[in-house]
Amino acid sequence: NPPEYNGIKVVEPDGTEMGDEQSILLEDHIFRGTAYQAAWDHVGREHAAPYMVEDYVRAVAGSFPTGTGGGTLVAADPGCGAAAWTTPEILTRMGCRVFSINSQMDGTFPGRLPEPSPEGLAPLADLVKATGARFGVAHDGDADRAVFIDDKGRFIEENRQFGLIADFICRNRRGVVVTPVSTSRLIEVIAHRHGCSVVYTAVGSIYVARTMIGLSKQGTAVAFGGEGNGGLIFPAHQLCRDGGMTAATMVALLADTSQPLSTLVDALPPFFMMKEKLQEKDAPGLIRRLKDAYRGESLDLTDGIRINREDSWALVRPSGTEPLVRVMVESTSKTGARQFHEELMAHIRQ
Protein backbone atom coordinates (compact mmCIF):
# COMPACT_ATOMS: atom_id res chain seq x y z
CA ASN A 1 0.00 0.00 0.00
CA PRO A 2 1.11 3.62 -0.46
CA PRO A 3 2.48 5.39 2.65
CA GLU A 4 -0.82 7.14 3.39
CA TYR A 5 -2.39 3.72 4.00
CA ASN A 6 0.25 2.62 6.48
CA GLY A 7 -1.41 1.04 9.49
CA ILE A 8 -1.35 -1.79 12.00
CA LYS A 9 -1.67 -5.56 11.81
CA VAL A 10 -3.67 -7.43 14.44
CA VAL A 11 -2.37 -10.88 15.36
CA GLU A 12 -4.62 -13.49 16.99
CA PRO A 13 -3.58 -15.54 20.06
CA ASP A 14 -2.68 -18.51 17.82
CA GLY A 15 -0.10 -16.38 15.98
CA THR A 16 -2.13 -16.00 12.79
CA GLU A 17 -3.26 -12.69 11.30
CA MET A 18 -6.76 -11.49 12.10
CA GLY A 19 -9.08 -12.58 9.28
CA ASP A 20 -10.86 -10.20 6.92
CA GLU A 21 -14.29 -10.64 8.52
CA GLN A 22 -13.04 -9.86 12.02
CA SER A 23 -10.93 -6.96 10.74
CA ILE A 24 -13.97 -5.41 9.06
CA LEU A 25 -16.01 -5.80 12.27
CA LEU A 26 -13.24 -4.16 14.30
CA GLU A 27 -12.94 -1.27 11.84
CA ASP A 28 -16.70 -0.82 11.89
CA HIS A 29 -16.73 -0.52 15.68
CA ILE A 30 -13.87 1.99 15.61
CA PHE A 31 -15.37 4.17 12.87
CA ARG A 32 -18.85 4.13 14.44
CA GLY A 33 -17.50 4.85 17.90
CA THR A 34 -19.22 1.74 19.24
CA ALA A 35 -16.11 -0.09 20.38
CA TYR A 36 -16.48 -1.83 23.74
CA GLN A 37 -14.86 0.08 26.58
CA ALA A 38 -13.58 -2.02 29.43
CA ALA A 39 -14.12 -1.08 33.05
CA TRP A 40 -11.18 0.54 34.79
CA ASP A 41 -10.21 -2.70 36.54
CA HIS A 42 -10.32 -4.77 33.34
CA VAL A 43 -8.16 -2.62 31.09
CA GLY A 44 -5.42 -4.58 29.32
CA ARG A 45 -1.72 -3.87 29.56
CA GLU A 46 0.76 -2.66 27.01
CA HIS A 47 4.13 -4.40 26.96
CA ALA A 48 7.24 -3.03 25.27
CA ALA A 49 9.26 -5.90 23.82
CA PRO A 50 12.30 -4.53 21.95
CA TYR A 51 14.17 -7.76 22.72
CA MET A 52 11.88 -9.63 20.33
CA VAL A 53 13.76 -8.26 17.32
CA GLU A 54 16.87 -10.06 18.53
CA ASP A 55 14.81 -13.17 19.38
CA TYR A 56 13.42 -13.22 15.84
CA VAL A 57 16.78 -12.68 14.13
CA ARG A 58 18.36 -15.42 16.24
CA ALA A 59 15.47 -17.82 15.56
CA VAL A 60 15.67 -17.43 11.79
CA ALA A 61 19.45 -17.48 11.46
CA GLY A 62 19.63 -20.35 13.95
CA SER A 63 17.35 -22.50 11.81
CA PHE A 64 20.30 -23.20 9.51
CA PRO A 65 23.77 -24.65 10.13
CA THR A 66 26.44 -22.14 11.09
CA GLY A 67 28.15 -20.65 8.07
CA THR A 68 25.42 -21.64 5.60
CA GLY A 69 25.96 -18.34 3.78
CA GLY A 70 29.61 -19.19 3.16
CA GLY A 71 30.48 -15.66 2.07
CA THR A 72 27.59 -15.48 -0.42
CA LEU A 73 27.13 -11.94 -1.69
CA VAL A 74 23.53 -10.76 -1.33
CA ALA A 75 21.88 -7.43 -2.16
CA ALA A 76 18.97 -6.49 0.13
CA ASP A 77 16.26 -3.85 -0.15
CA PRO A 78 14.10 -3.77 3.01
CA GLY A 79 12.18 -0.84 1.53
CA CYS A 80 12.57 1.25 4.73
CA GLY A 81 10.12 -1.15 6.38
CA ALA A 82 10.26 -3.65 9.23
CA ALA A 83 12.93 -5.78 7.53
CA ALA A 84 15.44 -2.94 7.87
CA TRP A 85 16.15 -4.20 11.38
CA THR A 86 16.12 -7.90 10.54
CA THR A 87 16.97 -9.23 7.06
CA PRO A 88 20.47 -7.71 6.63
CA GLU A 89 21.35 -8.95 10.13
CA ILE A 90 19.90 -12.43 9.52
CA LEU A 91 21.88 -12.84 6.32
CA THR A 92 25.06 -11.52 7.93
CA ARG A 93 24.77 -14.02 10.80
CA MET A 94 24.33 -16.79 8.26
CA GLY A 95 27.73 -15.87 6.83
CA CYS A 96 26.65 -13.75 3.87
CA ARG A 97 28.19 -10.50 2.73
CA VAL A 98 25.32 -8.03 2.42
CA PHE A 99 24.96 -4.84 0.41
CA SER A 100 21.75 -3.01 1.25
CA ILE A 101 19.69 -0.04 0.09
CA ASN A 102 16.60 1.50 1.72
CA SER A 103 17.71 -0.10 4.97
CA GLN A 104 16.77 2.72 7.33
CA MET A 105 13.43 2.41 9.14
CA ASP A 106 11.10 5.12 7.81
CA GLY A 107 7.31 4.76 7.61
CA THR A 108 7.07 7.43 4.93
CA PHE A 109 8.91 5.00 2.59
CA PRO A 110 11.15 7.56 0.88
CA GLY A 111 13.12 5.07 -1.24
CA ARG A 112 10.25 3.32 -3.05
CA LEU A 113 6.64 2.30 -2.50
CA PRO A 114 6.26 -0.53 0.02
CA GLU A 115 4.91 -2.94 -2.61
CA PRO A 116 8.04 -4.56 -4.13
CA SER A 117 7.22 -4.23 -7.83
CA PRO A 118 9.62 -4.90 -10.74
CA GLU A 119 9.67 -1.16 -11.50
CA GLY A 120 10.33 -0.16 -7.90
CA LEU A 121 13.14 -2.70 -7.60
CA ALA A 122 15.13 -1.43 -10.58
CA PRO A 123 17.79 0.06 -8.23
CA LEU A 124 18.09 -3.30 -6.46
CA ALA A 125 18.53 -5.05 -9.82
CA ASP A 126 21.28 -2.55 -10.68
CA LEU A 127 22.95 -3.25 -7.32
CA VAL A 128 22.86 -7.02 -7.94
CA LYS A 129 24.55 -6.62 -11.31
CA ALA A 130 27.07 -4.02 -10.10
CA THR A 131 28.21 -6.11 -7.12
CA GLY A 132 27.97 -9.57 -8.69
CA ALA A 133 25.56 -10.70 -5.97
CA ARG A 134 24.06 -14.20 -6.24
CA PHE A 135 20.64 -12.65 -5.71
CA GLY A 136 18.75 -9.64 -4.44
CA VAL A 137 15.90 -9.76 -1.93
CA ALA A 138 13.26 -7.13 -1.23
CA HIS A 139 10.35 -6.86 1.20
CA ASP A 140 7.03 -5.15 1.56
CA GLY A 141 6.43 -2.76 4.46
CA ASP A 142 5.74 -5.30 7.19
CA ALA A 143 8.20 -7.87 5.80
CA ASP A 144 5.81 -10.80 5.74
CA ARG A 145 6.64 -11.20 2.05
CA ALA A 146 9.92 -11.43 0.16
CA VAL A 147 10.60 -11.21 -3.57
CA PHE A 148 13.83 -11.86 -5.44
CA ILE A 149 16.06 -10.53 -8.18
CA ASP A 150 18.23 -13.17 -9.85
CA ASP A 151 21.93 -12.86 -10.67
CA LYS A 152 21.08 -11.39 -14.10
CA GLY A 153 19.05 -8.59 -12.52
CA ARG A 154 15.67 -10.13 -13.45
CA PHE A 155 12.63 -9.94 -11.19
CA ILE A 156 11.47 -13.47 -10.31
CA GLU A 157 7.70 -13.78 -10.62
CA GLU A 158 6.37 -14.77 -7.21
CA ASN A 159 4.77 -18.07 -8.24
CA ARG A 160 8.10 -19.22 -9.68
CA GLN A 161 9.86 -18.14 -6.51
CA PHE A 162 7.29 -20.20 -4.56
CA GLY A 163 7.95 -23.16 -6.85
CA LEU A 164 11.71 -22.94 -6.44
CA ILE A 165 11.52 -22.85 -2.65
CA ALA A 166 8.80 -25.54 -2.58
CA ASP A 167 11.18 -27.78 -4.55
CA PHE A 168 13.86 -27.24 -1.90
CA ILE A 169 11.48 -27.78 1.03
CA CYS A 170 9.66 -30.84 -0.37
CA ARG A 171 12.95 -32.48 -1.27
CA ASN A 172 13.70 -32.65 2.45
CA ARG A 173 10.27 -32.73 4.07
CA ARG A 174 7.29 -34.86 3.03
CA GLY A 175 3.73 -33.76 3.64
CA VAL A 176 1.01 -31.42 2.43
CA VAL A 177 1.63 -28.08 0.73
CA VAL A 178 -1.20 -25.63 1.47
CA THR A 179 -1.93 -22.78 -0.93
CA PRO A 180 -4.88 -20.75 -2.29
CA VAL A 181 -6.81 -21.61 -5.45
CA SER A 182 -5.18 -18.57 -7.11
CA THR A 183 -1.70 -20.10 -7.00
CA SER A 184 0.07 -21.42 -10.10
CA ARG A 185 -0.25 -25.14 -10.82
CA LEU A 186 3.56 -25.12 -10.85
CA ILE A 187 3.38 -25.72 -7.08
CA GLU A 188 1.26 -28.84 -7.57
CA VAL A 189 3.67 -30.20 -10.20
CA ILE A 190 6.67 -29.68 -7.94
CA ALA A 191 4.96 -31.06 -4.82
CA HIS A 192 3.93 -34.24 -6.64
CA ARG A 193 7.46 -34.64 -7.97
CA HIS A 194 8.63 -35.16 -4.39
CA GLY A 195 5.69 -37.22 -3.14
CA CYS A 196 3.91 -34.31 -1.49
CA SER A 197 0.25 -33.42 -1.96
CA VAL A 198 -1.50 -30.05 -2.27
CA VAL A 199 -4.52 -28.72 -0.38
CA TYR A 200 -6.17 -25.62 -1.83
CA THR A 201 -7.83 -22.90 0.25
CA ALA A 202 -9.72 -19.67 -0.29
CA VAL A 203 -7.52 -16.72 -1.25
CA GLY A 204 -5.80 -15.09 1.73
CA SER A 205 -2.89 -16.04 3.96
CA ILE A 206 -5.17 -16.42 6.98
CA TYR A 207 -6.97 -19.32 5.27
CA VAL A 208 -3.65 -20.94 4.38
CA ALA A 209 -2.30 -20.62 7.92
CA ARG A 210 -5.46 -21.87 9.63
CA THR A 211 -5.77 -24.79 7.24
CA MET A 212 -2.18 -25.71 8.07
CA ILE A 213 -3.02 -25.56 11.78
CA GLY A 214 -6.15 -27.67 11.27
CA LEU A 215 -4.32 -30.34 9.28
CA SER A 216 -1.55 -30.53 11.89
CA LYS A 217 -4.12 -31.01 14.67
CA GLN A 218 -5.58 -33.90 12.67
CA GLY A 219 -2.14 -35.54 12.57
CA THR A 220 -1.45 -34.70 8.92
CA ALA A 221 2.17 -33.79 8.13
CA VAL A 222 2.32 -30.27 6.69
CA ALA A 223 5.46 -29.52 4.70
CA PHE A 224 4.97 -25.98 3.51
CA GLY A 225 2.46 -23.28 2.66
CA GLY A 226 2.13 -19.91 1.03
CA GLU A 227 0.70 -17.69 -1.64
CA GLY A 228 1.87 -16.71 -5.11
CA ASN A 229 2.69 -13.17 -3.93
CA GLY A 230 5.94 -13.78 -2.05
CA GLY A 231 4.22 -14.68 1.24
CA LEU A 232 5.51 -18.11 2.32
CA ILE A 233 4.81 -20.03 5.53
CA PHE A 234 7.37 -22.36 7.13
CA PRO A 235 5.47 -24.49 9.69
CA ALA A 236 8.56 -25.57 11.61
CA HIS A 237 9.26 -21.87 12.25
CA GLN A 238 5.89 -20.17 12.66
CA LEU A 239 2.44 -20.36 11.08
CA CYS A 240 2.35 -17.00 9.36
CA ARG A 241 4.06 -15.49 6.33
CA ASP A 242 7.69 -14.66 6.99
CA GLY A 243 9.87 -12.66 4.60
CA GLY A 244 13.01 -13.01 6.70
CA MET A 245 12.77 -16.79 6.74
CA THR A 246 12.09 -16.77 3.01
CA ALA A 247 15.28 -14.78 2.39
CA ALA A 248 17.26 -17.11 4.65
CA THR A 249 15.87 -20.18 2.89
CA MET A 250 17.03 -18.81 -0.45
CA VAL A 251 20.56 -18.64 0.97
CA ALA A 252 20.32 -22.28 2.09
CA LEU A 253 18.88 -23.31 -1.27
CA LEU A 254 21.78 -21.76 -3.18
CA ALA A 255 24.32 -23.20 -0.72
CA ASP A 256 23.24 -26.63 -1.99
CA THR A 257 24.15 -25.92 -5.61
CA SER A 258 26.83 -24.29 -7.73
CA GLN A 259 24.23 -23.23 -10.30
CA PRO A 260 23.21 -19.58 -10.44
CA LEU A 261 19.68 -18.61 -9.41
CA SER A 262 18.83 -17.60 -12.98
CA THR A 263 19.56 -21.14 -14.22
CA LEU A 264 17.40 -22.71 -11.51
CA VAL A 265 14.48 -20.41 -12.33
CA ASP A 266 14.75 -21.02 -16.07
CA ALA A 267 14.70 -24.80 -15.47
CA LEU A 268 11.27 -24.69 -13.79
CA PRO A 269 8.36 -26.05 -15.85
CA PRO A 270 6.75 -23.27 -17.94
CA PHE A 271 3.40 -21.83 -16.94
CA PHE A 272 1.80 -18.67 -18.31
CA MET A 273 -0.75 -16.67 -16.34
CA MET A 274 -3.16 -13.89 -17.33
CA LYS A 275 -4.93 -11.68 -14.76
CA GLU A 276 -7.53 -8.94 -14.90
CA LYS A 277 -10.26 -7.26 -12.86
CA LEU A 278 -13.77 -6.68 -14.19
CA GLN A 279 -16.57 -4.49 -12.87
CA GLU A 280 -19.46 -6.75 -11.87
CA LYS A 281 -22.43 -5.75 -9.70
CA ASP A 282 -23.90 -9.26 -9.55
CA ALA A 283 -20.90 -11.47 -8.82
CA PRO A 284 -22.99 -14.31 -7.29
CA GLY A 285 -25.13 -14.38 -10.44
CA LEU A 286 -22.03 -14.53 -12.63
CA ILE A 287 -20.64 -17.45 -10.64
CA ARG A 288 -23.95 -19.31 -11.03
CA ARG A 289 -23.90 -18.76 -14.81
CA LEU A 290 -20.34 -20.05 -15.05
CA LYS A 291 -21.17 -23.10 -12.93
CA ASP A 292 -23.89 -23.93 -15.42
CA ALA A 293 -21.72 -23.22 -18.48
CA TYR A 294 -18.90 -25.45 -17.20
CA ARG A 295 -21.01 -28.03 -15.34
CA GLY A 296 -19.42 -30.91 -17.26
CA GLU A 297 -15.87 -29.97 -16.23
CA SER A 298 -13.79 -30.32 -13.07
CA LEU A 299 -14.83 -27.43 -10.82
CA ASP A 300 -13.42 -26.17 -7.51
CA LEU A 301 -15.85 -23.87 -5.66
CA THR A 302 -13.60 -23.10 -2.71
CA ASP A 303 -13.45 -19.40 -3.59
CA GLY A 304 -15.54 -18.30 -6.57
CA ILE A 305 -15.19 -20.87 -9.32
CA ARG A 306 -12.02 -22.54 -10.57
CA ILE A 307 -12.26 -24.58 -13.79
CA ASN A 308 -9.55 -27.24 -13.95
CA ARG A 309 -8.34 -28.80 -17.20
CA GLU A 310 -5.41 -31.07 -17.96
CA ASP A 311 -2.95 -28.33 -18.91
CA SER A 312 -4.77 -25.18 -17.80
CA TRP A 313 -7.15 -23.67 -15.27
CA ALA A 314 -9.19 -20.51 -14.79
CA LEU A 315 -10.43 -18.77 -11.65
CA VAL A 316 -13.21 -16.21 -11.33
CA ARG A 317 -13.73 -14.90 -7.81
CA PRO A 318 -15.61 -11.92 -6.39
CA SER A 319 -13.72 -9.17 -4.61
CA GLY A 320 -14.51 -8.98 -0.92
CA THR A 321 -14.44 -5.17 -0.87
CA GLU A 322 -15.37 -3.88 -4.34
CA PRO A 323 -18.09 -4.52 -6.98
CA LEU A 324 -15.75 -6.46 -9.23
CA VAL A 325 -14.48 -9.94 -9.99
CA ARG A 326 -10.92 -11.10 -10.43
CA VAL A 327 -10.16 -13.33 -13.38
CA MET A 328 -7.09 -15.55 -13.66
CA VAL A 329 -6.18 -18.01 -16.39
CA GLU A 330 -3.08 -20.19 -16.51
CA SER A 331 -1.78 -22.70 -19.03
CA THR A 332 1.42 -24.46 -19.97
CA SER A 333 1.57 -22.30 -23.12
CA LYS A 334 0.84 -18.67 -23.95
CA THR A 335 -1.50 -19.79 -26.72
CA GLY A 336 -3.41 -22.06 -24.36
CA ALA A 337 -3.80 -19.30 -21.79
CA ARG A 338 -5.00 -16.82 -24.40
CA GLN A 339 -7.53 -19.24 -25.91
CA PHE A 340 -8.97 -20.24 -22.53
CA HIS A 341 -9.15 -16.56 -21.54
CA GLU A 342 -11.07 -15.68 -24.71
CA GLU A 343 -13.46 -18.58 -24.16
CA LEU A 344 -14.06 -17.59 -20.54
CA MET A 345 -14.59 -13.92 -21.37
CA ALA A 346 -17.21 -14.89 -23.96
CA HIS A 347 -19.20 -16.62 -21.20
CA ILE A 348 -18.70 -13.71 -18.79
CA ARG A 349 -19.99 -11.14 -21.31
CA GLN A 350 -23.15 -13.09 -22.13
Secondary structure, DSSP 8 states (H G I E B T S, - for coil): --GGG-----B-TTSSB--HHHHHHHHHHHHHT------GGG-------THHHHHHHHHHHTTS-TTTTTT-EEEEE-TTSGGGGTHHHHHHHTT-EEEESS-S--TT--SS-SS--TTTTHHHHHHHHHHT-SEEEEE-TTSS-EEEE-TTS-B--HHHHHHHHHHHHHHH--SEEEEETTS-THHHHHHHHTT-EEEEE-SSHHHHHHHHHHHHHTT--EEEEE-TTS-EEBTTTBSS--HHHHHHHHHHHHHT-SS-HHHHHHTS---EEEEEEEE-S-HHHHHHHHHHHTTTSEEE-SSSEEEE-SSEEEEEEE-SSSSEEEEEEEESSHHHHHHHHHHHHHHHH-
